[in-house]
């Protein structure tokens, strides 16, 4: 990715300018979409010049950039641009785009184009795409593979998306421990090219049992006469296909790994993991937490049709509606009190609101800490204590402020005192449940982030109304 | 990180067990903290056995694991464990822990320990720590460096934390273009060890101007007689020290990079970036978005003293209190209406709540898309249109459901109809501001995530009350 255009200070600016230009050209060309010929030309010279400009910009881009462009385009423009991309890179682009966008791209391709795009693809990448491809394409593609590759695709398909087996890569270079570095270097020279990200060579015995790894860094500085077994590392971070990908990614992050071996239950080397996949896992995981907290599924095409978005969001909206209804019934139970002191209606949302905000702060911290594996059950108790402390301090400070304001506003000491008490109690409730909800979710085997923001708000709303109106009814009426 | 204990299925489980054990031992040993001698022993044999066990577990751990353990410990236990860690690894651990925890660790060390920990540290790492170190330690450490290293530390310090210059690494291997691969291999063999993550060697001319890069993968398969200039890659993703780190990390992610050169304005090679730093940037950036949305600063020690946490959170709680007060005054303005129809008090939180939930869904999506650089201004208009569409559909569907429920509950068609209208309008408000708030924040140069959840909730609360009570006052009274 040379920055051929010296006017851009960096890659990000160049990319932004390219996206802007492609968007503009694509929307101008959209009316002429159906007139674009097989060899990507148009009759009208001026419009054709625009088309050729678009193709020019597009073909300069790395497949990952093309993927980014496609994700940022509305559906119709996306199909137009996709049609103009370099066919040989179609497979790489499909691997890079988000699931939602991938579906729409695959829908726009015919069988022949799809089969061509899958050619020369690695088994693990192929397995990623297989579930999105039409059956006849899958059969066609599998037919063209040799026995070993087919077995690899099957293996990759047999694991869940969140297991190491689903993203492991079969492109491995392995050597024996009893040879010299000289021999290794000669052996490597026989390859046309080494697999991407090769930072270490796997050392195995006659039965492919992993003995250690030979980092390229060590190989390059070693005496050519040195035996591999004398310089290889025997302590290796290794994974099993059934391991959780998020845990594997955390290990990559912690130990600064580039690649790592995947072994079966007998320590037989079967594949490897590479850091580029792990970076994707880290980003997706953290983003998924953020989206899940707000009650969004983690895959929504930004420009999805309205109806798709409605479906993506309706579950948590429905949950919210139910909880809001419960909160409403809590208030309904105190209608008699509100009828007597209307000020209560105006003050109650303050109690609920501050509880919701504070609860969200707590739950966000806990969800993040859980993702980083910083919380054991013993810890939870300690965190609870701390959060309760924070809530007590905040409740007394901010409760007093609002108590004073309410007192002045409604000239009633009673209302002021009820306000202090209700705010403090609701903040305590928020703190307790801000810790307990994610811990309970985890215990139940759910994702602690899932809708946690919606749930904590539900608790602090209903709880806040109940506490405030309840105290008011007991002490003010 | 060999999994020496075969009873653990994987690294994550082993780590969790280690953390649990260290926590237990540390809290048992805490009362004896002041009796631990210089050489880490205790008089009482039984307690000493526990101490030795703790030291044993601790010394088995990778510095990154020690960092994780320290982050998950409460302050007092943390200092105890820190005192027992391998002194030679102190520097590595300090680099790995979060800023908040790092401060507490440095506070517990004396000048001598700190100077020792900084020995043999790379310039870029040293620069990371300098701002947290006491002045006398910094002077001591700088004194021990040679001229070049001191210049590197100064260079790293002259950049902001969010600039490439602050995390670039000076440990580079460079060669000339006009030599053969054989010569390169011989040259590399003269090193004691190559820098971490070396996946490519930088090719420069006599004036250190970057000409290209020689990937190790290509070097290893090349004919020894090949000239570097014939096999090096000339198109290189490169960065400037003033570039934004998040943009650099995005480029690493997109182009699957392991290392990349950093050059000055004359393309002179000055340093490199490595993927391990970029992984940290990606995680921190996404997490910061999540924390910022909830109104938390991105650095809170999980076990910080209550008072520190209160300070970390009070700004957004105060903002929330002000906005809640505004919402309360909106209701106050309609006290007359509520006094006449008390049901309004019970129904109004439903309108506000669904708006808040839906607005949070929208704003979360937009903030995420902005972080991934998917949104240009032209896009914003299109997204707005889509979100308005989603809001209209949701408003009509869920508004009708709640309208029906309200009608049945209060036997009033009027209340039902006001409910439908108010919910639809508040969802539209949530959609419009869910897009506009982050776009405006970005335009103003603020982080779009910052407090966005608090802000959207403020709008949908006040707005929801105003719309619902306003409509009710006009049509029902």
Interface residues (C-beta under 8 A of the other chain):
Chain A: X1 X2 X3 X9 X10 X11 X12 X15 X16 X19 X20 X23 X24 X62 X64 X65 X68 X71 X72 X74 X185 X188 X189 X190 X191 X192 X193 X194 X195 X196 X197 X198 X199 X216 X217 X218 X220 X221 X222 X223 X234 X235 X236 X237 X238 X239 X240 X243 X244 X247 X250 X251 X252 X253 X254 X255 X256 X258 X275 X276 X278 X279 X280 X282 X283 X286 X287 X289 X290 X291 X293 X294 X295 X296 X300 X302 X303 X304 X306 X307 X309 X310 X313 X314 X316 X317 X318 X320 X321 X323 X324 X325 X327 X328 X329 X331 X332 X335 X338 X339 X342 X343 X344 X345 X346 X347 X348 X349 X350 X352 X353 X354 X356 X357 X358 X360 X361 X364 X365 X368 X369 X372 X373 X374 X375 X376 X378 X379 X382 X383 X386 X389 X390 X393 X394 X398 X401 X402 X405 X453 X454 X457 X461 X465
Chain B: X1 X2 X3 X9 X10 X11 X12 X15 X16 X19 X20 X23 X24 X62 X64 X65 X68 X71 X72 X74 X185 X188 X189 X190 X191 X192 X193 X194 X195 X196 X197 X198 X199 X216 X217 X218 X220 X221 X222 X223 X234 X235 X236 X237 X238 X239 X240 X243 X244 X247 X250 X251 X252 X253 X254 X255 X256 X258 X275 X276 X278 X279 X280 X282 X283 X286 X287 X289 X290 X291 X293 X294 X295 X296 X300 X302 X303 X304 X306 X307 X309 X310 X313 X314 X316 X317 X318 X320 X321 X323 X324 X325 X327 X328 X329 X331 X332 X335 X338 X339 X342 X343 X344 X345 X346 X347 X348 X349 X350 X352 X353 X354 X356 X357 X358 X360 X361 X364 X365 X367 X368 X369 X372 X373 X374 X375 X376 X378 X379 X382 X383 X386 X389 X390 X393 X394 X397 X398 X401 X402 X405 X453 X454 X457 X461 X465
